[in-house]
Amino acid sequence: MISVIGAGFAGVEAAWAIASRGQRVRLFEMRPNVKTPAHETNLFAELVCSNSFKSKSPASPAGLLKAEMQCLGSLVLEVAYRHTVPGGEALAVDRTQFSEEITRILQDHPLIETSREEVTDPAPLLKEGPVILATGPLTSPALSKRLAEWTGRSHLYFYDAVAPTVTADSLDRSIIFARSRYDKGEGDDYLNCPFNKEEYEAFVSALVSAERAPIHAFEAGGRRNGNSGEQESEFLEKIKYFSGCSPIEAIAEKGVRSLAFGNFKPVGLTDPRTGRWPYAVLQLRPENRERTMYSLVACQTRLKWGEQKRVLQMVPGLENAEFVRYGVIHRNTFVDAPRVLNSNLELKGHAGLFLSGQLTGVEGYVESAAIGILSGLFALNPSLAPPPRASAYGSLLAHLQDESDREFAPMNINWGLLPDPAEPVRDKSKKREIKLENAHRSFGEWFASVCVE
């Protein structure tokens, strides 16, 4: 018997992947006996935020991932397409009808046993067979404590406080220069965006006046009443405690030179265009081994996404930056995947215990569901060859296995994750066409060879 804990997007896909291939599975969901501060119903695969599953375009990374999921028999996508509502290019659904049908299908399946109870320790279940943890960003305190014991507390995060990430080919290299402080380390360890005084002051002015994302009550300690200032203060204290960071807009509010003396200090960085240190510098650090993406160093922010793009594109060299991930500071339980997960999503040192969905360090409904399918396949066959690097699935797995010298952060599927062509291609559109072609070809070959229908 395979056990799946959590009936969100990852859990339902894992259970479906197992049962639809003829194996018995037990699916645990603690609601309604144990409630969460974010869910409103007792339904499986509840959409707690947006009702959108991202782009339907086959020429987008999200569309590519959906195509691969459909090859593997995704239940989430099958049901989503039966309950679509107008959403432009996005796959949007009627959230109630969608979750009701998902729940009904799983509860009626003869090989799926559903159990409405909280699992606080998966160890006893491991004696019966493989276990998949798919408890998501609001994993219960008891289960979080057990997971922390197994992974080491330093490899389990409760808040996602990361800076925006941009694609390498959208950077203006005529302005941005590669250099480490005082030329220490490798010369291209960091890229540097140099401000003059006027550019910096205009940026700070826009930053402190930009609109911020609201704080959810459950993130600020579960208090649904009280003023927003108290909630924000309480929330940021939690973030500071767990992550040692502050939003750049909060730092900038302390004084116009605060960032120039802190996160954006220019000392030891000589601009080759002027031969002098800039007034201030925003640094970029490689986000992956291939250096197809760069994160904005020490730029954690709570600005709304549209505001982030508007303000950060004022930074010299980022005028045309393409954001593959915006900065977020929110409640989110996930592991340091490159250090604690094997390539088959099994927890290192704990045979038969697999992680799935957002716990692994992917982000978004579609990505969580995608990893759910894969975790189900790995639970059935731990020695299954993983999808190839060039595919959307392989690109997500590569992110979860990338042990670069960086702080691991959750990521959704994007162009920067997909590997560049073997031969350099300057034209961005052509490069993306080649990425899609490589992905389709390699996934098709893998699918034909492993027989996971």
Contacts in CASP RR format, 6 or more apart in sequence:
PFRMAT RR
TARGET T0000
AUTHOR 0000-0000-0000
METHOD contacts of the structure
MODEL  1
MISVIGAGFAGVEAAWAIASRGQRVRLFEMRPNVKTPAHETNLFAELVCS
NSFKSKSPASPAGLLKAEMQCLGSLVLEVAYRHTVPGGEALAVDRTQFSE
EITRILQDHPLIETSREEVTDPAPLLKEGPVILATGPLTSPALSKRLAEW
TGRSHLYFYDAVAPTVTADSLDRSIIFARSRYDKGEGDDYLNCPFNKEEY
EAFVSALVSAERAPIHAFEAGGRRNGNSGEQESEFLEKIKYFSGCSPIEA
IAEKGVRSLAFGNFKPVGLTDPRTGRWPYAVLQLRPENRERTMYSLVACQ
TRLKWGEQKRVLQMVPGLENAEFVRYGVIHRNTFVDAPRVLNSNLELKGH
AGLFLSGQLTGVEGYVESAAIGILSGLFALNPSLAPPPRASAYGSLLAHL
QDESDREFAPMNINWGLLPDPAEPVRDKSKKREIKLENAHRSFGEWFASV
CVE
1 24 0 8 1.000
1 25 0 8 1.000
1 26 0 8 1.000
1 128 0 8 1.000
1 129 0 8 1.000
2 18 0 8 1.000
2 23 0 8 1.000
2 24 0 8 1.000
2 25 0 8 1.000
2 26 0 8 1.000
2 129 0 8 1.000
2 130 0 8 1.000
2 131 0 8 1.000
2 132 0 8 1.000
2 376 0 8 1.000
2 379 0 8 1.000
2 380 0 8 1.000
3 25 0 8 1.000
3 26 0 8 1.000
3 28 0 8 1.000
3 122 0 8 1.000
3 125 0 8 1.000
3 128 0 8 1.000
3 129 0 8 1.000
3 130 0 8 1.000
3 131 0 8 1.000
3 132 0 8 1.000
4 11 0 8 1.000
4 14 0 8 1.000
4 15 0 8 1.000
4 18 0 8 1.000
4 25 0 8 1.000
4 26 0 8 1.000
4 27 0 8 1.000
4 28 0 8 1.000
4 131 0 8 1.000
4 132 0 8 1.000
4 134 0 8 1.000
4 356 0 8 1.000
4 376 0 8 1.000
5 28 0 8 1.000
5 119 0 8 1.000
5 122 0 8 1.000
5 125 0 8 1.000
5 131 0 8 1.000
5 132 0 8 1.000
5 133 0 8 1.000
5 134 0 8 1.000
5 135 0 8 1.000
5 143 0 8 1.000
6 27 0 8 1.000
6 28 0 8 1.000
6 29 0 8 1.000
6 30 0 8 1.000
6 133 0 8 1.000
6 134 0 8 1.000
6 135 0 8 1.000
6 136 0 8 1.000
7 15 0 8 1.000
7 27 0 8 1.000
7 28 0 8 1.000
7 29 0 8 1.000
7 44 0 8 1.000
7 45 0 8 1.000
7 106 0 8 1.000
7 114 0 8 1.000
7 134 0 8 1.000
8 29 0 8 1.000
8 44 0 8 1.000
8 45 0 8 1.000
8 46 0 8 1.000
8 134 0 8 1.000
8 136 0 8 1.000
8 368 0 8 1.000
9 45 0 8 1.000
9 76 0 8 1.000
9 357 0 8 1.000
9 365 0 8 1.000
9 368 0 8 1.000
9 369 0 8 1.000
9 372 0 8 1.000
10 134 0 8 1.000
10 136 0 8 1.000
10 356 0 8 1.000
10 357 0 8 1.000
10 358 0 8 1.000
10 359 0 8 1.000
10 368 0 8 1.000
10 369 0 8 1.000
10 371 0 8 1.000
10 372 0 8 1.000
10 375 0 8 1.000
11 27 0 8 1.000
11 132 0 8 1.000
11 134 0 8 1.000
11 356 0 8 1.000
11 357 0 8 1.000
11 372 0 8 1.000
12 27 0 8 1.000
12 44 0 8 1.000
12 45 0 8 1.000
12 75 0 8 1.000
12 76 0 8 1.000
12 102 0 8 1.000
12 106 0 8 1.000
12 369 0 8 1.000
13 74 0 8 1.000
13 75 0 8 1.000
13 76 0 8 1.000
13 369 0 8 1.000
13 370 0 8 1.000
13 372 0 8 1.000
13 373 0 8 1.000
13 376 0 8 1.000
14 25 0 8 1.000
14 132 0 8 1.000
14 134 0 8 1.000
14 356 0 8 1.000
14 372 0 8 1.000
14 373 0 8 1.000
14 375 0 8 1.000
14 376 0 8 1.000
14 379 0 8 1.000
15 25 0 8 1.000
15 27 0 8 1.000
15 106 0 8 1.000
15 112 0 8 1.000
16 73 0 8 1.000
16 75 0 8 1.000
16 105 0 8 1.000
16 106 0 8 1.000
16 109 0 8 1.000
16 112 0 8 1.000
16 373 0 8 1.000
17 72 0 8 1.000
17 73 0 8 1.000
17 372 0 8 1.000
17 373 0 8 1.000
17 376 0 8 1.000
17 377 0 8 1.000
17 380 0 8 1.000
18 25 0 8 1.000
18 111 0 8 1.000
18 376 0 8 1.000
18 379 0 8 1.000
18 380 0 8 1.000
19 25 0 8 1.000
19 109 0 8 1.000
19 111 0 8 1.000
19 112 0 8 1.000
20 73 0 8 1.000
20 75 0 8 1.000
21 380 0 8 1.000
21 452 0 8 1.000
22 111 0 8 1.000
23 111 0 8 1.000
23 380 0 8 1.000
24 111 0 8 1.000
24 112 0 8 1.000
24 113 0 8 1.000
25 111 0 8 1.000
25 112 0 8 1.000
25 113 0 8 1.000
26 112 0 8 1.000
26 113 0 8 1.000
26 114 0 8 1.000
26 115 0 8 1.000
27 106 0 8 1.000
27 112 0 8 1.000
27 113 0 8 1.000
27 114 0 8 1.000
27 115 0 8 1.000
28 115 0 8 1.000
28 117 0 8 1.000
28 118 0 8 1.000
28 119 0 8 1.000
29 44 0 8 1.000
29 114 0 8 1.000
29 115 0 8 1.000
29 116 0 8 1.000
30 116 0 8 1.000
30 117 0 8 1.000
30 118 0 8 1.000
30 119 0 8 1.000
30 140 0 8 1.000
31 39 0 8 1.000
31 42 0 8 1.000
31 116 0 8 1.000
32 42 0 8 1.000
32 116 0 8 1.000
33 116 0 8 1.000
33 117 0 8 1.000
33 118 0 8 1.000
34 118 0 8 1.000
34 140 0 8 1.000
36 138 0 8 1.000
36 218 0 8 1.000
37 138 0 8 1.000
37 216 0 8 1.000
37 217 0 8 1.000
37 218 0 8 1.000
37 222 0 8 1.000
38 48 0 8 1.000
38 138 0 8 1.000
38 216 0 8 1.000
38 218 0 8 1.000
39 46 0 8 1.000
39 48 0 8 1.000
40 46 0 8 1.000
40 48 0 8 1.000
41 96 0 8 1.000
41 99 0 8 1.000
43 96 0 8 1.000
43 99 0 8 1.000
43 100 0 8 1.000
43 102 0 8 1.000
43 103 0 8 1.000
44 99 0 8 1.000
44 102 0 8 1.000
44 103 0 8 1.000
44 106 0 8 1.000
45 76 0 8 1.000
45 98 0 8 1.000
45 99 0 8 1.000
45 102 0 8 1.000
45 103 0 8 1.000
46 95 0 8 1.000
46 99 0 8 1.000
47 93 0 8 1.000
47 95 0 8 1.000
47 98 0 8 1.000
47 99 0 8 1.000
47 365 0 8 1.000
50 365 0 8 1.000
51 85 0 8 1.000
51 92 0 8 1.000
51 93 0 8 1.000
51 94 0 8 1.000
51 95 0 8 1.000
51 98 0 8 1.000
52 87 0 8 1.000
52 90 0 8 1.000
52 91 0 8 1.000
52 92 0 8 1.000
53 62 0 8 1.000
53 66 0 8 1.000
53 76 0 8 1.000
53 77 0 8 1.000
53 80 0 8 1.000
53 90 0 8 1.000
53 91 0 8 1.000
53 92 0 8 1.000
53 93 0 8 1.000
53 365 0 8 1.000
53 366 0 8 1.000
54 60 0 8 1.000
54 62 0 8 1.000
54 63 0 8 1.000
54 90 0 8 1.000
54 91 0 8 1.000
54 365 0 8 1.000
54 366 0 8 1.000
55 62 0 8 1.000
55 63 0 8 1.000
55 89 0 8 1.000
55 90 0 8 1.000
55 91 0 8 1.000
56 63 0 8 1.000
56 66 0 8 1.000
56 89 0 8 1.000
56 90 0 8 1.000
56 91 0 8 1.000
57 63 0 8 1.000
57 89 0 8 1.000
58 64 0 8 1.000
58 67 0 8 1.000
59 432 0 8 1.000
59 436 0 8 1.000
61 392 0 8 1.000
61 413 0 8 1.000
61 414 0 8 1.000
61 415 0 8 1.000
61 417 0 8 1.000
61 418 0 8 1.000
62 366 0 8 1.000
62 413 0 8 1.000
64 392 0 8 1.000
64 413 0 8 1.000
64 418 0 8 1.000
64 436 0 8 1.000
64 439 0 8 1.000
64 440 0 8 1.000
65 366 0 8 1.000
65 367 0 8 1.000
65 370 0 8 1.000
65 392 0 8 1.000
65 393 0 8 1.000
65 396 0 8 1.000
65 413 0 8 1.000
66 74 0 8 1.000
66 77 0 8 1.000
66 91 0 8 1.000
66 366 0 8 1.000
67 440 0 8 1.000
68 370 0 8 1.000
68 387 0 8 1.000
68 391 0 8 1.000
68 392 0 8 1.000
68 393 0 8 1.000
68 443 0 8 1.000
69 76 0 8 1.000
69 77 0 8 1.000
69 366 0 8 1.000
69 369 0 8 1.000
69 370 0 8 1.000
69 373 0 8 1.000
70 77 0 8 1.000
70 78 0 8 1.000
71 443 0 8 1.000
71 444 0 8 1.000
71 447 0 8 1.000
72 373 0 8 1.000
72 374 0 8 1.000
72 377 0 8 1.000
72 447 0 8 1.000
72 452 0 8 1.000
73 373 0 8 1.000
74 369 0 8 1.000
74 370 0 8 1.000
74 373 0 8 1.000
75 102 0 8 1.000
75 105 0 8 1.000
76 102 0 8 1.000
76 365 0 8 1.000
76 369 0 8 1.000
77 369 0 8 1.000
79 98 0 8 1.000
79 101 0 8 1.000
79 102 0 8 1.000
79 105 0 8 1.000
80 91 0 8 1.000
80 93 0 8 1.000
80 98 0 8 1.000
81 91 0 8 1.000
82 101 0 8 1.000
83 93 0 8 1.000
83 94 0 8 1.000
83 97 0 8 1.000
83 98 0 8 1.000
83 101 0 8 1.000
84 91 0 8 1.000
84 92 0 8 1.000
84 93 0 8 1.000
84 94 0 8 1.000
85 92 0 8 1.000
85 93 0 8 1.000
85 94 0 8 1.000
86 92 0 8 1.000
106 112 0 8 1.000
106 114 0 8 1.000
107 114 0 8 1.000
118 140 0 8 1.000
118 142 0 8 1.000
118 143 0 8 1.000
119 125 0 8 1.000
119 143 0 8 1.000
120 140 0 8 1.000
120 142 0 8 1.000
120 143 0 8 1.000
120 146 0 8 1.000
121 142 0 8 1.000
121 143 0 8 1.000
121 146 0 8 1.000
122 131 0 8 1.000
122 133 0 8 1.000
122 143 0 8 1.000
122 146 0 8 1.000
122 353 0 8 1.000
123 146 0 8 1.000
125 131 0 8 1.000
126 350 0 8 1.000
126 352 0 8 1.000
126 353 0 8 1.000
129 352 0 8 1.000
130 352 0 8 1.000
130 353 0 8 1.000
130 354 0 8 1.000
130 379 0 8 1.000
130 382 0 8 1.000
131 352 0 8 1.000
131 353 0 8 1.000
131 354 0 8 1.000
132 354 0 8 1.000
132 355 0 8 1.000
132 356 0 8 1.000
132 372 0 8 1.000
132 375 0 8 1.000
132 376 0 8 1.000
132 379 0 8 1.000
133 143 0 8 1.000
133 147 0 8 1.000
133 353 0 8 1.000
133 354 0 8 1.000
133 355 0 8 1.000
133 356 0 8 1.000
133 359 0 8 1.000
134 355 0 8 1.000
134 356 0 8 1.000
134 357 0 8 1.000
134 359 0 8 1.000
134 372 0 8 1.000
134 375 0 8 1.000
135 143 0 8 1.000
135 333 0 8 1.000
135 359 0 8 1.000
136 333 0 8 1.000
136 357 0 8 1.000
136 358 0 8 1.000
136 359 0 8 1.000
136 368 0 8 1.000
137 160 0 8 1.000
137 331 0 8 1.000
137 332 0 8 1.000
137 333 0 8 1.000
137 334 0 8 1.000
137 358 0 8 1.000
138 218 0 8 1.000
138 331 0 8 1.000
138 333 0 8 1.000
139 147 0 8 1.000
139 333 0 8 1.000
139 359 0 8 1.000
144 156 0 8 1.000
144 158 0 8 1.000
144 333 0 8 1.000
147 156 0 8 1.000
147 335 0 8 1.000
147 359 0 8 1.000
148 156 0 8 1.000
150 347 0 8 1.000
150 350 0 8 1.000
150 353 0 8 1.000
151 335 0 8 1.000
151 336 0 8 1.000
151 340 0 8 1.000
151 347 0 8 1.000
152 340 0 8 1.000
154 336 0 8 1.000
155 335 0 8 1.000
155 336 0 8 1.000
155 339 0 8 1.000
155 340 0 8 1.000
156 333 0 8 1.000
156 334 0 8 1.000
156 335 0 8 1.000
156 336 0 8 1.000
157 242 0 8 1.000
157 243 0 8 1.000
157 332 0 8 1.000
157 333 0 8 1.000
157 334 0 8 1.000
157 335 0 8 1.000
157 336 0 8 1.000
158 242 0 8 1.000
158 331 0 8 1.000
158 332 0 8 1.000
158 333 0 8 1.000
159 238 0 8 1.000
159 239 0 8 1.000
159 242 0 8 1.000
159 243 0 8 1.000
159 329 0 8 1.000
159 330 0 8 1.000
159 331 0 8 1.000
159 332 0 8 1.000
160 328 0 8 1.000
160 329 0 8 1.000
160 330 0 8 1.000
160 331 0 8 1.000
160 332 0 8 1.000
160 334 0 8 1.000
160 409 0 8 1.000
160 410 0 8 1.000
161 239 0 8 1.000
161 242 0 8 1.000
161 243 0 8 1.000
161 244 0 8 1.000
161 245 0 8 1.000
161 300 0 8 1.000
161 328 0 8 1.000
161 329 0 8 1.000
162 295 0 8 1.000
162 300 0 8 1.000
162 325 0 8 1.000
162 327 0 8 1.000
162 328 0 8 1.000
162 407 0 8 1.000
162 409 0 8 1.000
162 410 0 8 1.000
163 295 0 8 1.000
163 296 0 8 1.000
163 297 0 8 1.000
163 298 0 8 1.000
163 299 0 8 1.000
163 300 0 8 1.000
163 301 0 8 1.000
163 327 0 8 1.000
164 295 0 8 1.000
164 296 0 8 1.000
164 299 0 8 1.000
164 301 0 8 1.000
164 308 0 8 1.000
164 312 0 8 1.000
164 323 0 8 1.000
164 325 0 8 1.000
164 326 0 8 1.000
164 327 0 8 1.000
165 287 0 8 1.000
165 293 0 8 1.000
165 294 0 8 1.000
165 295 0 8 1.000
165 296 0 8 1.000
165 323 0 8 1.000
165 324 0 8 1.000
165 325 0 8 1.000
165 411 0 8 1.000
166 284 0 8 1.000
166 293 0 8 1.000
166 294 0 8 1.000
166 295 0 8 1.000
166 296 0 8 1.000
166 318 0 8 1.000
166 321 0 8 1.000
166 322 0 8 1.000
166 323 0 8 1.000
166 324 0 8 1.000
167 292 0 8 1.000
167 293 0 8 1.000
167 321 0 8 1.000
167 322 0 8 1.000
167 324 0 8 1.000
167 414 0 8 1.000
167 415 0 8 1.000
167 416 0 8 1.000
168 291 0 8 1.000
168 292 0 8 1.000
168 293 0 8 1.000
168 294 0 8 1.000
168 416 0 8 1.000
169 292 0 8 1.000
169 322 0 8 1.000
169 428 0 8 1.000
169 431 0 8 1.000
170 320 0 8 1.000
170 321 0 8 1.000
170 322 0 8 1.000
171 191 0 8 1.000
171 284 0 8 1.000
171 294 0 8 1.000
171 317 0 8 1.000
171 318 0 8 1.000
171 321 0 8 1.000
172 316 0 8 1.000
172 317 0 8 1.000
172 318 0 8 1.000
172 319 0 8 1.000
172 320 0 8 1.000
175 193 0 8 1.000
175 194 0 8 1.000
175 316 0 8 1.000
175 317 0 8 1.000
176 191 0 8 1.000
176 192 0 8 1.000
176 193 0 8 1.000
176 284 0 8 1.000
176 316 0 8 1.000
176 317 0 8 1.000
177 191 0 8 1.000
177 192 0 8 1.000
177 194 0 8 1.000
177 271 0 8 1.000
177 272 0 8 1.000
177 273 0 8 1.000
178 187 0 8 1.000
178 188 0 8 1.000
178 190 0 8 1.000
178 191 0 8 1.000
178 192 0 8 1.000
179 187 0 8 1.000
179 188 0 8 1.000
179 190 0 8 1.000
179 192 0 8 1.000
179 269 0 8 1.000
179 270 0 8 1.000
179 272 0 8 1.000
180 186 0 8 1.000
180 187 0 8 1.000
180 189 0 8 1.000
180 190 0 8 1.000
181 267 0 8 1.000
181 268 0 8 1.000
181 269 0 8 1.000
182 268 0 8 1.000
189 285 0 8 1.000
190 283 0 8 1.000
190 284 0 8 1.000
190 285 0 8 1.000
190 297 0 8 1.000
191 283 0 8 1.000
191 284 0 8 1.000
191 285 0 8 1.000
191 294 0 8 1.000
192 269 0 8 1.000
192 271 0 8 1.000
192 278 0 8 1.000
192 281 0 8 1.000
192 282 0 8 1.000
192 283 0 8 1.000
192 284 0 8 1.000
193 281 0 8 1.000
193 282 0 8 1.000
193 283 0 8 1.000
193 284 0 8 1.000
193 315 0 8 1.000
193 316 0 8 1.000
193 317 0 8 1.000
193 318 0 8 1.000
194 266 0 8 1.000
194 269 0 8 1.000
194 271 0 8 1.000
194 273 0 8 1.000
194 278 0 8 1.000
194 279 0 8 1.000
194 280 0 8 1.000
194 281 0 8 1.000
194 316 0 8 1.000
195 203 0 8 1.000
195 264 0 8 1.000
195 278 0 8 1.000
195 279 0 8 1.000
195 280 0 8 1.000
195 281 0 8 1.000
195 282 0 8 1.000
195 315 0 8 1.000
195 316 0 8 1.000
196 278 0 8 1.000
196 279 0 8 1.000
197 279 0 8 1.000
199 279 0 8 1.000
199 314 0 8 1.000
199 316 0 8 1.000
200 259 0 8 1.000
200 260 0 8 1.000
200 264 0 8 1.000
200 279 0 8 1.000
200 280 0 8 1.000
201 256 0 8 1.000
202 314 0 8 1.000
203 311 0 8 1.000
203 314 0 8 1.000
203 315 0 8 1.000
204 252 0 8 1.000
204 256 0 8 1.000
204 259 0 8 1.000
206 310 0 8 1.000
206 311 0 8 1.000
206 314 0 8 1.000
207 248 0 8 1.000
207 249 0 8 1.000
207 252 0 8 1.000
207 303 0 8 1.000
207 311 0 8 1.000
208 249 0 8 1.000
208 252 0 8 1.000
208 253 0 8 1.000
210 249 0 8 1.000
210 303 0 8 1.000
210 304 0 8 1.000
210 307 0 8 1.000
210 308 0 8 1.000
210 310 0 8 1.000
210 311 0 8 1.000
211 303 0 8 1.000
211 304 0 8 1.000
211 307 0 8 1.000
212 249 0 8 1.000
212 302 0 8 1.000
212 303 0 8 1.000
212 304 0 8 1.000
212 307 0 8 1.000
213 302 0 8 1.000
213 303 0 8 1.000
213 304 0 8 1.000
214 228 0 8 1.000
215 228 0 8 1.000
215 231 0 8 1.000
215 232 0 8 1.000
215 235 0 8 1.000
216 330 0 8 1.000
216 331 0 8 1.000
217 223 0 8 1.000
217 224 0 8 1.000
217 231 0 8 1.000
218 331 0 8 1.000
219 235 0 8 1.000
219 238 0 8 1.000
219 330 0 8 1.000
219 331 0 8 1.000
220 231 0 8 1.000
220 232 0 8 1.000
220 234 0 8 1.000
220 235 0 8 1.000
220 238 0 8 1.000
221 234 0 8 1.000
221 235 0 8 1.000
221 238 0 8 1.000
223 230 0 8 1.000
223 231 0 8 1.000
223 234 0 8 1.000
236 246 0 8 1.000
236 247 0 8 1.000
236 250 0 8 1.000
239 245 0 8 1.000
239 246 0 8 1.000
239 329 0 8 1.000
240 246 0 8 1.000
243 300 0 8 1.000
245 298 0 8 1.000
245 300 0 8 1.000
245 329 0 8 1.000
246 300 0 8 1.000
247 300 0 8 1.000
247 301 0 8 1.000
247 302 0 8 1.000
247 303 0 8 1.000
247 329 0 8 1.000
248 259 0 8 1.000
248 263 0 8 1.000
248 298 0 8 1.000
248 299 0 8 1.000
248 300 0 8 1.000
248 301 0 8 1.000
249 301 0 8 1.000
249 302 0 8 1.000
249 303 0 8 1.000
251 258 0 8 1.000
251 259 0 8 1.000
251 262 0 8 1.000
251 263 0 8 1.000
252 258 0 8 1.000
252 259 0 8 1.000
259 280 0 8 1.000
260 266 0 8 1.000
260 279 0 8 1.000
260 280 0 8 1.000
263 297 0 8 1.000
263 298 0 8 1.000
263 299 0 8 1.000
264 280 0 8 1.000
264 281 0 8 1.000
264 282 0 8 1.000
265 280 0 8 1.000
265 281 0 8 1.000
266 277 0 8 1.000
266 278 0 8 1.000
266 279 0 8 1.000
266 280 0 8 1.000
266 281 0 8 1.000
267 277 0 8 1.000
268 277 0 8 1.000
269 277 0 8 1.000
269 278 0 8 1.000
269 281 0 8 1.000
270 276 0 8 1.000
270 277 0 8 1.000
271 277 0 8 1.000
271 278 0 8 1.000
282 296 0 8 1.000
282 297 0 8 1.000
282 299 0 8 1.000
282 315 0 8 1.000
282 318 0 8 1.000
283 296 0 8 1.000
283 297 0 8 1.000
283 298 0 8 1.000
284 294 0 8 1.000
284 295 0 8 1.000
284 296 0 8 1.000
284 297 0 8 1.000
285 294 0 8 1.000
285 295 0 8 1.000
285 297 0 8 1.000
285 406 0 8 1.000
286 293 0 8 1.000
286 294 0 8 1.000
286 404 0 8 1.000
286 406 0 8 1.000
287 293 0 8 1.000
287 294 0 8 1.000
287 295 0 8 1.000
287 404 0 8 1.000
287 406 0 8 1.000
288 398 0 8 1.000
288 399 0 8 1.000
288 402 0 8 1.000
288 404 0 8 1.000
288 416 0 8 1.000
288 417 0 8 1.000
289 402 0 8 1.000
289 404 0 8 1.000
290 419 0 8 1.000
290 420 0 8 1.000
292 416 0 8 1.000
292 417 0 8 1.000
292 419 0 8 1.000
292 420 0 8 1.000
293 324 0 8 1.000
293 414 0 8 1.000
293 416 0 8 1.000
293 417 0 8 1.000
295 406 0 8 1.000
295 409 0 8 1.000
296 312 0 8 1.000
299 312 0 8 1.000
299 327 0 8 1.000
300 327 0 8 1.000
300 329 0 8 1.000
301 308 0 8 1.000
301 327 0 8 1.000
301 329 0 8 1.000
302 329 0 8 1.000
303 311 0 8 1.000
303 327 0 8 1.000
305 326 0 8 1.000
306 326 0 8 1.000
308 323 0 8 1.000
308 326 0 8 1.000
308 327 0 8 1.000
309 323 0 8 1.000
309 326 0 8 1.000
312 318 0 8 1.000
312 321 0 8 1.000
312 323 0 8 1.000
313 319 0 8 1.000
313 320 0 8 1.000
313 321 0 8 1.000
315 321 0 8 1.000
322 415 0 8 1.000
324 411 0 8 1.000
324 412 0 8 1.000
324 414 0 8 1.000
324 415 0 8 1.000
324 416 0 8 1.000
324 417 0 8 1.000
325 363 0 8 1.000
325 409 0 8 1.000
325 411 0 8 1.000
325 412 0 8 1.000
325 414 0 8 1.000
332 358 0 8 1.000
332 410 0 8 1.000
333 358 0 8 1.000
333 359 0 8 1.000
334 358 0 8 1.000
334 359 0 8 1.000
334 360 0 8 1.000
334 361 0 8 1.000
334 410 0 8 1.000
335 341 0 8 1.000
335 355 0 8 1.000
335 359 0 8 1.000
335 360 0 8 1.000
335 361 0 8 1.000
336 408 0 8 1.000
337 360 0 8 1.000
337 361 0 8 1.000
337 399 0 8 1.000
337 400 0 8 1.000
337 401 0 8 1.000
337 408 0 8 1.000
338 400 0 8 1.000
338 401 0 8 1.000
338 402 0 8 1.000
338 403 0 8 1.000
338 408 0 8 1.000
339 403 0 8 1.000
339 408 0 8 1.000
340 347 0 8 1.000
340 348 0 8 1.000
341 347 0 8 1.000
341 348 0 8 1.000
341 355 0 8 1.000
341 360 0 8 1.000
341 400 0 8 1.000
341 401 0 8 1.000
342 348 0 8 1.000
343 386 0 8 1.000
343 397 0 8 1.000
343 401 0 8 1.000
344 354 0 8 1.000
344 378 0 8 1.000
344 382 0 8 1.000
344 383 0 8 1.000
344 384 0 8 1.000
344 386 0 8 1.000
345 354 0 8 1.000
345 355 0 8 1.000
345 356 0 8 1.000
345 360 0 8 1.000
345 371 0 8 1.000
345 374 0 8 1.000
345 375 0 8 1.000
345 378 0 8 1.000
345 400 0 8 1.000
346 352 0 8 1.000
346 353 0 8 1.000
346 354 0 8 1.000
346 378 0 8 1.000
346 382 0 8 1.000
347 353 0 8 1.000
347 354 0 8 1.000
347 355 0 8 1.000
352 379 0 8 1.000
352 382 0 8 1.000
354 375 0 8 1.000
354 376 0 8 1.000
354 378 0 8 1.000
354 379 0 8 1.000
355 375 0 8 1.000
356 368 0 8 1.000
356 371 0 8 1.000
356 372 0 8 1.000
356 374 0 8 1.000
356 375 0 8 1.000
356 376 0 8 1.000
357 367 0 8 1.000
357 368 0 8 1.000
357 369 0 8 1.000
357 371 0 8 1.000
357 372 0 8 1.000
357 375 0 8 1.000
358 364 0 8 1.000
358 368 0 8 1.000
358 410 0 8 1.000
360 371 0 8 1.000
360 400 0 8 1.000
361 399 0 8 1.000
361 400 0 8 1.000
361 408 0 8 1.000
361 410 0 8 1.000
361 411 0 8 1.000
362 368 0 8 1.000
362 370 0 8 1.000
362 371 0 8 1.000
362 396 0 8 1.000
362 399 0 8 1.000
362 400 0 8 1.000
362 410 0 8 1.000
362 411 0 8 1.000
362 412 0 8 1.000
363 410 0 8 1.000
363 411 0 8 1.000
363 412 0 8 1.000
364 412 0 8 1.000
366 412 0 8 1.000
366 413 0 8 1.000
367 396 0 8 1.000
367 412 0 8 1.000
367 413 0 8 1.000
370 392 0 8 1.000
370 393 0 8 1.000
370 396 0 8 1.000
371 396 0 8 1.000
374 386 0 8 1.000
374 387 0 8 1.000
374 393 0 8 1.000
374 397 0 8 1.000
377 384 0 8 1.000
377 452 0 8 1.000
378 384 0 8 1.000
384 450 0 8 1.000
384 452 0 8 1.000
385 446 0 8 1.000
385 449 0 8 1.000
385 450 0 8 1.000
386 393 0 8 1.000
386 394 0 8 1.000
386 397 0 8 1.000
387 393 0 8 1.000
387 394 0 8 1.000
387 397 0 8 1.000
387 443 0 8 1.000
387 446 0 8 1.000
388 394 0 8 1.000
388 442 0 8 1.000
388 443 0 8 1.000
388 445 0 8 1.000
388 446 0 8 1.000
389 395 0 8 1.000
389 398 0 8 1.000
389 419 0 8 1.000
389 442 0 8 1.000
390 418 0 8 1.000
390 419 0 8 1.000
390 435 0 8 1.000
390 438 0 8 1.000
390 439 0 8 1.000
390 441 0 8 1.000
390 442 0 8 1.000
390 443 0 8 1.000
391 439 0 8 1.000
391 442 0 8 1.000
391 443 0 8 1.000
391 446 0 8 1.000
392 413 0 8 1.000
392 418 0 8 1.000
392 439 0 8 1.000
392 443 0 8 1.000
393 443 0 8 1.000
395 413 0 8 1.000
395 417 0 8 1.000
395 418 0 8 1.000
395 419 0 8 1.000
395 439 0 8 1.000
396 411 0 8 1.000
396 413 0 8 1.000
396 417 0 8 1.000
398 417 0 8 1.000
398 419 0 8 1.000
399 411 0 8 1.000
399 417 0 8 1.000
411 417 0 8 1.000
415 432 0 8 1.000
415 435 0 8 1.000
418 435 0 8 1.000
418 439 0 8 1.000
419 435 0 8 1.000
419 438 0 8 1.000
420 431 0 8 1.000
420 435 0 8 1.000
421 431 0 8 1.000
421 434 0 8 1.000
421 435 0 8 1.000
421 438 0 8 1.000
425 431 0 8 1.000
425 434 0 8 1.000
END
